[in-house]
Amino acid sequence: MAAILAANVTIVISEVRLMGRKRRVQGTLAFGDGALTYSTAGIPMPAISSFGFYREMNELKIFGVNARTTEYLPSWVKATNTLQLWVSHDTAGVTTLPMDEAPAAAAPAARTYDFEAWGW
């Protein structure tokens, strides 16, 4: 199977606001279809212009999920502009176990998350 690439990530912007000297952008981020696999180093994200920024993206908060049944917790890594997926290896319902990065063999079904990003 092929890995999820930046071209496989869809960004839909629903709101852009100027907040002082920064831009706040809200929208949805979608990826995966069950046929593509997770990249161990994280899913490459599209260029910051896809998020509505011109110079830099300082922060990307990802929350919500289309069906709230996901086992993946997404986290953006600014240094590499990638989206890492974390999974719980808690199978017994114990909430104190740590989370691990998703394995390269993971093939997430279609996921849609809400996001809020700050930058310029």
ABEGO torsion letter per residue (X at the ends): XBBBBAAABBBBBABBBBBEABBBBBEBBBBEAGABBBBAAEBBBBBAAAAGBAABBABBBBBEBAAGABABBBBBBAAAGBBBBBBBABAAGBAABBBBBBBAABBBBBBBBBBBBBEX
